[in-house]
């Protein structure tokens, strides 16, 4: 059998991380990373998930005990089925002149 190539796909999701708060306080940030990987695998039909360092830093910004409750993330799948999870690019706000 030949390998099937997947089409490229980019989507923005709001990922709920409330499940991470069911874990003990000293494991919550680690659990949040696991939840993001599972979400990306399930929704993007991924073979492999790569989490950008900016996303990781945002999860760990308040320490291991208090990760965010939800995150807006952009997930991009390439032809090989590898999904890259990153923060969405925010558009600059118009200045009032």
PyMOL CGO cylinders between C-alpha atoms (Angstrom):
from pymol import cmd
from pymol.cgo import CYLINDER

trace = [
    CYLINDER, 0.00, 0.00, 0.00, 1.14, 3.51, -0.71, 0.3, 1, 1, 1, 1, 1, 1,
    CYLINDER, 1.14, 3.51, -0.71, 1.09, 6.27, 1.84, 0.3, 1, 1, 1, 1, 1, 1,
    CYLINDER, 1.09, 6.27, 1.84, -1.81, 8.64, 1.50, 0.3, 1, 1, 1, 1, 1, 1,
    CYLINDER, -1.81, 8.64, 1.50, -0.93, 12.31, 1.50, 0.3, 1, 1, 1, 1, 1, 1,
    CYLINDER, -0.93, 12.31, 1.50, -3.26, 14.56, 3.50, 0.3, 1, 1, 1, 1, 1, 1,
    CYLINDER, -3.26, 14.56, 3.50, -4.24, 17.99, 2.35, 0.3, 1, 1, 1, 1, 1, 1,
    CYLINDER, -4.24, 17.99, 2.35, -2.91, 21.03, 4.15, 0.3, 1, 1, 1, 1, 1, 1,
    CYLINDER, -2.91, 21.03, 4.15, -5.36, 22.50, 6.63, 0.3, 1, 1, 1, 1, 1, 1,
    CYLINDER, -5.36, 22.50, 6.63, -5.36, 25.42, 9.08, 0.3, 1, 1, 1, 1, 1, 1,
    CYLINDER, -5.36, 25.42, 9.08, -8.00, 25.94, 11.75, 0.3, 1, 1, 1, 1, 1, 1,
    CYLINDER, -8.00, 25.94, 11.75, -8.44, 28.03, 14.87, 0.3, 1, 1, 1, 1, 1, 1,
    CYLINDER, -8.44, 28.03, 14.87, -9.90, 26.38, 17.96, 0.3, 1, 1, 1, 1, 1, 1,
    CYLINDER, -9.90, 26.38, 17.96, -10.71, 27.38, 21.53, 0.3, 1, 1, 1, 1, 1, 1,
    CYLINDER, -10.71, 27.38, 21.53, -9.32, 24.46, 23.51, 0.3, 1, 1, 1, 1, 1, 1,
    CYLINDER, -9.32, 24.46, 23.51, -10.94, 23.87, 26.92, 0.3, 1, 1, 1, 1, 1, 1,
    CYLINDER, -10.94, 23.87, 26.92, -8.37, 22.95, 29.55, 0.3, 1, 1, 1, 1, 1, 1,
    CYLINDER, -8.37, 22.95, 29.55, -10.70, 22.40, 32.50, 0.3, 1, 1, 1, 1, 1, 1,
    CYLINDER, -10.70, 22.40, 32.50, -9.84, 18.69, 32.53, 0.3, 1, 1, 1, 1, 1, 1,
    CYLINDER, -9.84, 18.69, 32.53, -6.31, 19.65, 33.60, 0.3, 1, 1, 1, 1, 1, 1,
    CYLINDER, -6.31, 19.65, 33.60, -7.76, 20.96, 36.87, 0.3, 1, 1, 1, 1, 1, 1,
    CYLINDER, -7.76, 20.96, 36.87, -8.93, 17.43, 37.77, 0.3, 1, 1, 1, 1, 1, 1,
    CYLINDER, -8.93, 17.43, 37.77, -5.25, 16.51, 38.12, 0.3, 1, 1, 1, 1, 1, 1,
    CYLINDER, -5.25, 16.51, 38.12, -3.32, 17.21, 41.34, 0.3, 1, 1, 1, 1, 1, 1,
    CYLINDER, -3.32, 17.21, 41.34, -2.06, 20.83, 41.52, 0.3, 1, 1, 1, 1, 1, 1,
    CYLINDER, -2.06, 20.83, 41.52, 1.56, 19.80, 40.96, 0.3, 1, 1, 1, 1, 1, 1,
    CYLINDER, 1.56, 19.80, 40.96, 0.67, 18.19, 37.59, 0.3, 1, 1, 1, 1, 1, 1,
    CYLINDER, 0.67, 18.19, 37.59, -1.79, 20.64, 36.02, 0.3, 1, 1, 1, 1, 1, 1,
    CYLINDER, -1.79, 20.64, 36.02, 0.47, 22.34, 33.46, 0.3, 1, 1, 1, 1, 1, 1,
    CYLINDER, 0.47, 22.34, 33.46, 1.78, 18.96, 32.30, 0.3, 1, 1, 1, 1, 1, 1,
    CYLINDER, 1.78, 18.96, 32.30, -1.79, 17.70, 32.00, 0.3, 1, 1, 1, 1, 1, 1,
    CYLINDER, -1.79, 17.70, 32.00, -2.75, 20.81, 29.98, 0.3, 1, 1, 1, 1, 1, 1,
    CYLINDER, -2.75, 20.81, 29.98, -0.07, 19.94, 27.42, 0.3, 1, 1, 1, 1, 1, 1,
    CYLINDER, -0.07, 19.94, 27.42, -1.41, 16.38, 27.23, 0.3, 1, 1, 1, 1, 1, 1,
    CYLINDER, -1.41, 16.38, 27.23, -4.95, 17.71, 26.73, 0.3, 1, 1, 1, 1, 1, 1,
    CYLINDER, -4.95, 17.71, 26.73, -3.82, 19.98, 23.87, 0.3, 1, 1, 1, 1, 1, 1,
    CYLINDER, -3.82, 19.98, 23.87, -2.05, 17.07, 22.16, 0.3, 1, 1, 1, 1, 1, 1,
    CYLINDER, -2.05, 17.07, 22.16, -5.14, 14.86, 22.47, 0.3, 1, 1, 1, 1, 1, 1,
    CYLINDER, -5.14, 14.86, 22.47, -7.40, 17.66, 21.18, 0.3, 1, 1, 1, 1, 1, 1,
    CYLINDER, -7.40, 17.66, 21.18, -5.19, 18.24, 18.15, 0.3, 1, 1, 1, 1, 1, 1,
    CYLINDER, -5.19, 18.24, 18.15, -4.98, 14.52, 17.40, 0.3, 1, 1, 1, 1, 1, 1,
    CYLINDER, -4.98, 14.52, 17.40, -8.74, 14.10, 17.61, 0.3, 1, 1, 1, 1, 1, 1,
    CYLINDER, -8.74, 14.10, 17.61, -9.87, 17.21, 15.72, 0.3, 1, 1, 1, 1, 1, 1,
    CYLINDER, -9.87, 17.21, 15.72, -7.14, 17.46, 13.09, 0.3, 1, 1, 1, 1, 1, 1,
    CYLINDER, -7.14, 17.46, 13.09, -6.69, 13.70, 12.50, 0.3, 1, 1, 1, 1, 1, 1,
    CYLINDER, -6.69, 13.70, 12.50, -2.99, 14.05, 13.22, 0.3, 1, 1, 1, 1, 1, 1,
    CYLINDER, -2.99, 14.05, 13.22, -0.26, 11.45, 13.14, 0.3, 1, 1, 1, 1, 1, 1,
    CYLINDER, -0.26, 11.45, 13.14, 2.11, 13.67, 15.13, 0.3, 1, 1, 1, 1, 1, 1,
    CYLINDER, 2.11, 13.67, 15.13, 1.58, 16.91, 17.08, 0.3, 1, 1, 1, 1, 1, 1,
    CYLINDER, 1.58, 16.91, 17.08, 4.20, 19.62, 17.59, 0.3, 1, 1, 1, 1, 1, 1,
    CYLINDER, 4.20, 19.62, 17.59, 3.51, 22.36, 20.14, 0.3, 1, 1, 1, 1, 1, 1,
    CYLINDER, 3.51, 22.36, 20.14, 5.17, 25.73, 19.52, 0.3, 1, 1, 1, 1, 1, 1,
    CYLINDER, 5.17, 25.73, 19.52, 7.40, 27.09, 22.29, 0.3, 1, 1, 1, 1, 1, 1,
    CYLINDER, 7.40, 27.09, 22.29, 5.20, 30.22, 22.65, 0.3, 1, 1, 1, 1, 1, 1,
    CYLINDER, 5.20, 30.22, 22.65, 2.20, 28.02, 23.50, 0.3, 1, 1, 1, 1, 1, 1,
    CYLINDER, 2.20, 28.02, 23.50, 4.29, 26.08, 26.01, 0.3, 1, 1, 1, 1, 1, 1,
    CYLINDER, 4.29, 26.08, 26.01, 5.53, 29.30, 27.64, 0.3, 1, 1, 1, 1, 1, 1,
    CYLINDER, 5.53, 29.30, 27.64, 1.96, 30.61, 27.92, 0.3, 1, 1, 1, 1, 1, 1,
    CYLINDER, 1.96, 30.61, 27.92, 0.83, 27.40, 29.63, 0.3, 1, 1, 1, 1, 1, 1,
    CYLINDER, 0.83, 27.40, 29.63, 3.70, 27.54, 32.11, 0.3, 1, 1, 1, 1, 1, 1,
    CYLINDER, 3.70, 27.54, 32.11, 3.64, 31.35, 32.61, 0.3, 1, 1, 1, 1, 1, 1,
    CYLINDER, 3.64, 31.35, 32.61, 1.75, 31.17, 35.91, 0.3, 1, 1, 1, 1, 1, 1,
    CYLINDER, 1.75, 31.17, 35.91, 3.50, 28.04, 37.13, 0.3, 1, 1, 1, 1, 1, 1,
    CYLINDER, 3.50, 28.04, 37.13, 2.65, 24.38, 37.23, 0.3, 1, 1, 1, 1, 1, 1,
    CYLINDER, 2.65, 24.38, 37.23, -0.40, 24.82, 39.48, 0.3, 1, 1, 1, 1, 1, 1,
    CYLINDER, -0.40, 24.82, 39.48, -2.35, 27.44, 37.51, 0.3, 1, 1, 1, 1, 1, 1,
    CYLINDER, -2.35, 27.44, 37.51, -2.44, 26.88, 33.73, 0.3, 1, 1, 1, 1, 1, 1,
    CYLINDER, -2.44, 26.88, 33.73, -5.08, 28.80, 31.73, 0.3, 1, 1, 1, 1, 1, 1,
    CYLINDER, -5.08, 28.80, 31.73, -8.67, 27.48, 31.70, 0.3, 1, 1, 1, 1, 1, 1,
    CYLINDER, -8.67, 27.48, 31.70, -8.94, 27.75, 27.91, 0.3, 1, 1, 1, 1, 1, 1,
    CYLINDER, -8.94, 27.75, 27.91, -6.71, 28.78, 25.05, 0.3, 1, 1, 1, 1, 1, 1,
    CYLINDER, -6.71, 28.78, 25.05, -7.33, 29.99, 21.52, 0.3, 1, 1, 1, 1, 1, 1,
    CYLINDER, -7.33, 29.99, 21.52, -4.91, 28.10, 19.31, 0.3, 1, 1, 1, 1, 1, 1,
    CYLINDER, -4.91, 28.10, 19.31, -4.20, 27.81, 15.60, 0.3, 1, 1, 1, 1, 1, 1,
    CYLINDER, -4.20, 27.81, 15.60, -3.59, 24.29, 14.34, 0.3, 1, 1, 1, 1, 1, 1,
    CYLINDER, -3.59, 24.29, 14.34, -1.91, 23.73, 11.01, 0.3, 1, 1, 1, 1, 1, 1,
    CYLINDER, -1.91, 23.73, 11.01, -1.65, 20.29, 9.38, 0.3, 1, 1, 1, 1, 1, 1,
    CYLINDER, -1.65, 20.29, 9.38, 0.87, 19.67, 6.61, 0.3, 1, 1, 1, 1, 1, 1,
    CYLINDER, 0.87, 19.67, 6.61, 0.82, 17.02, 3.88, 0.3, 1, 1, 1, 1, 1, 1,
    CYLINDER, 0.82, 17.02, 3.88, 2.55, 14.43, 6.07, 0.3, 1, 1, 1, 1, 1, 1,
    CYLINDER, 2.55, 14.43, 6.07, -0.15, 14.62, 8.79, 0.3, 1, 1, 1, 1, 1, 1,
    CYLINDER, -0.15, 14.62, 8.79, 2.03, 16.55, 11.24, 0.3, 1, 1, 1, 1, 1, 1,
    CYLINDER, 2.03, 16.55, 11.24, 0.07, 19.20, 13.15, 0.3, 1, 1, 1, 1, 1, 1,
    CYLINDER, 0.07, 19.20, 13.15, 1.77, 22.32, 14.46, 0.3, 1, 1, 1, 1, 1, 1,
    CYLINDER, 1.77, 22.32, 14.46, -0.03, 24.05, 17.34, 0.3, 1, 1, 1, 1, 1, 1,
    CYLINDER, -0.03, 24.05, 17.34, 0.71, 27.76, 17.70, 0.3, 1, 1, 1, 1, 1, 1,
    CYLINDER, 0.71, 27.76, 17.70, -0.84, 30.99, 18.90, 0.3, 1, 1, 1, 1, 1, 1,
    CYLINDER, -0.84, 30.99, 18.90, -3.02, 32.78, 16.35, 0.3, 1, 1, 1, 1, 1, 1,
    CYLINDER, -3.02, 32.78, 16.35, -1.53, 35.86, 14.78, 0.3, 1, 1, 1, 1, 1, 1,
    CYLINDER, -1.53, 35.86, 14.78, -3.42, 38.83, 16.14, 0.3, 1, 1, 1, 1, 1, 1,
    CYLINDER, -3.42, 38.83, 16.14, -4.15, 41.66, 13.79, 0.3, 1, 1, 1, 1, 1, 1,
    CYLINDER, -4.15, 41.66, 13.79, -2.89, 45.08, 14.88, 0.3, 1, 1, 1, 1, 1, 1,
    CYLINDER, -2.89, 45.08, 14.88, -5.63, 47.27, 16.26, 0.3, 1, 1, 1, 1, 1, 1,
    CYLINDER, -5.63, 47.27, 16.26, -6.39, 50.42, 14.25, 0.3, 1, 1, 1, 1, 1, 1,
    CYLINDER, -6.39, 50.42, 14.25, -5.07, 53.60, 15.82, 0.3, 1, 1, 1, 1, 1, 1,
    CYLINDER, -5.07, 53.60, 15.82, -7.46, 56.47, 16.40, 0.3, 1, 1, 1, 1, 1, 1,
    CYLINDER, -7.46, 56.47, 16.40, -6.03, 59.46, 14.64, 0.3, 1, 1, 1, 1, 1, 1,
]
cmd.load_cgo(trace, "trace")
